[in-house]
Amino acid sequence: MKKDIHVVGAVIIDNGRILCAKRGMEKSLPGLWEFPGGKIEQGETPQESLRREIQEEMHCEVEIGEQVEHTSYEYDFGIVHLQTYYCKLTKGTPVLTEHTEIKWLAAHELPSLDWAPADIPAIEKLAATFVN
Ligand SMILES: Nc1nc2c([nH]c(=O)n2[C@H]2C[C@H](O)[C@@H](COP(=O)(O)OP(=O)(O)OP(=O)(O)O)O2)c(=O)[nH]1
């Protein structure tokens, strides 16, 4: 049995653009794009986890809205259950810490990046949701 890994990702929208973050080359899924976030810790709600991760990784605060997607993807290292949520910035601006690059893209531009496989359903949904 592969281990289940519960992960939250923030779809941060600001000025009509969505924040995309590139994973480091030394990590699992090296160099792939993802939404900032991380593993849900024991006793946390997805929202608490997301707020904590965004503060730690991006040094800013977000207001969390509706869920975008909830999907599971089986990697060689485990099964990632990824929940993504719409977020708005409430304090500060995202800064690069753990990631190697960040980009702000319009929804229709999202499919042009090389995303972690678990993110594809969310990317397709976002790309189809906003016509801009
Ligand atoms: N934060 C985030 N993680 C994602 C996304 N898509 C996706 O497959 N993942 C995977 C990558 C990781 O295996 C896991 C998130 O764990 P993490 O952020 O706490 O861990 P990490 O990448 O620092 O480290 P690692 O232990 O996987 O090397 O979920 C996504 O959009 N955002």
The ligand as an SDF file (V2000), in Angstrom:
LIG
                    3D

 32 34  0  0  0  0  0  0  0  0999 V2000
    2.4210   22.3690   -2.3280 N   0  0  0  0  0  0  0  0  0  0  0  0
    2.0340   21.6170   -3.3410 C   0  0  0  0  0  0  0  0  0  0  0  0
    2.4170   20.3180   -3.4050 N   0  0  0  0  0  0  0  0  0  0  0  0
    2.0130   19.6070   -4.4540 C   0  0  0  0  0  0  0  0  0  0  0  0
    1.2050   20.1680   -5.4770 C   0  0  0  0  0  0  0  0  0  0  0  0
    0.9800   19.2030   -6.4200 N   0  0  0  0  0  0  0  0  0  0  0  0
    1.6040   18.0790   -6.0070 C   0  0  0  0  0  0  0  0  0  0  0  0
    1.6320   16.9950   -6.5980 O   0  0  0  0  0  0  0  0  0  0  0  0
    2.2430   18.3180   -4.7950 N   0  0  0  0  0  0  0  0  0  0  0  0
    3.0010   17.3160   -4.0420 C   0  0  0  0  0  0  0  0  0  0  0  0
    4.4610   17.6080   -3.9180 C   0  0  0  0  0  0  0  0  0  0  0  0
    4.8260   16.9760   -2.5920 C   0  0  0  0  0  0  0  0  0  0  0  0
    5.0330   15.5840   -2.7860 O   0  0  0  0  0  0  0  0  0  0  0  0
    3.5730   17.1740   -1.7790 C   0  0  0  0  0  0  0  0  0  0  0  0
    3.6280   18.4520   -0.9510 C   0  0  0  0  0  0  0  0  0  0  0  0
    4.4780   18.2920    0.0820 O   0  0  0  0  0  0  0  0  0  0  0  0
    5.3400   19.4680    0.6970 P   0  0  0  0  0  0  0  0  0  0  0  0
    5.2270   20.7080   -0.1000 O   0  0  0  0  0  0  0  0  0  0  0  0
    5.0630   19.5160    2.1360 O   0  0  0  0  0  0  0  0  0  0  0  0
    6.6970   18.7830    0.5720 O   0  0  0  0  0  0  0  0  0  0  0  0
    7.9820   19.2030   -0.2250 P   0  0  0  0  0  0  0  0  0  0  0  0
    7.6430   19.4520   -1.6110 O   0  0  0  0  0  0  0  0  0  0  0  0
    8.6860   20.2390    0.5490 O   0  0  0  0  0  0  0  0  0  0  0  0
    8.8640   17.9400   -0.0660 O   0  0  0  0  0  0  0  0  0  0  0  0
    8.9170   16.4960   -0.4710 P   0  0  0  0  0  0  0  0  0  0  0  0
    8.9350   15.8600    0.8700 O   0  0  0  0  0  0  0  0  0  0  0  0
    7.8030   16.0390   -1.3330 O   0  0  0  0  0  0  0  0  0  0  0  0
   10.2330   16.5150   -1.1810 O   0  0  0  0  0  0  0  0  0  0  0  0
    2.5150   17.2690   -2.7120 O   0  0  0  0  0  0  0  0  0  0  0  0
    0.8140   21.5200   -5.3930 C   0  0  0  0  0  0  0  0  0  0  0  0
    0.1300   22.1040   -6.2550 O   0  0  0  0  0  0  0  0  0  0  0  0
    1.2610   22.2040   -4.2980 N   0  0  0  0  0  0  0  0  0  0  0  0
  1  2  1  0
  2  3  2  0
  2 32  1  0
  3  4  1  0
  4  5  2  0
  4  9  1  0
  5  6  1  0
  5 30  1  0
  6  7  1  0
  7  8  2  0
  7  9  1  0
  9 10  1  0
 10 11  1  0
 10 29  1  0
 11 12  1  0
 12 13  1  0
 12 14  1  0
 14 15  1  0
 14 29  1  0
 15 16  1  0
 16 17  1  0
 17 18  2  0
 17 19  1  0
 17 20  1  0
 20 21  1  0
 21 22  2  0
 21 23  1  0
 21 24  1  0
 24 25  1  0
 25 26  2  0
 25 27  1  0
 25 28  1  0
 30 31  2  0
 30 32  1  0
M  END
$$$$
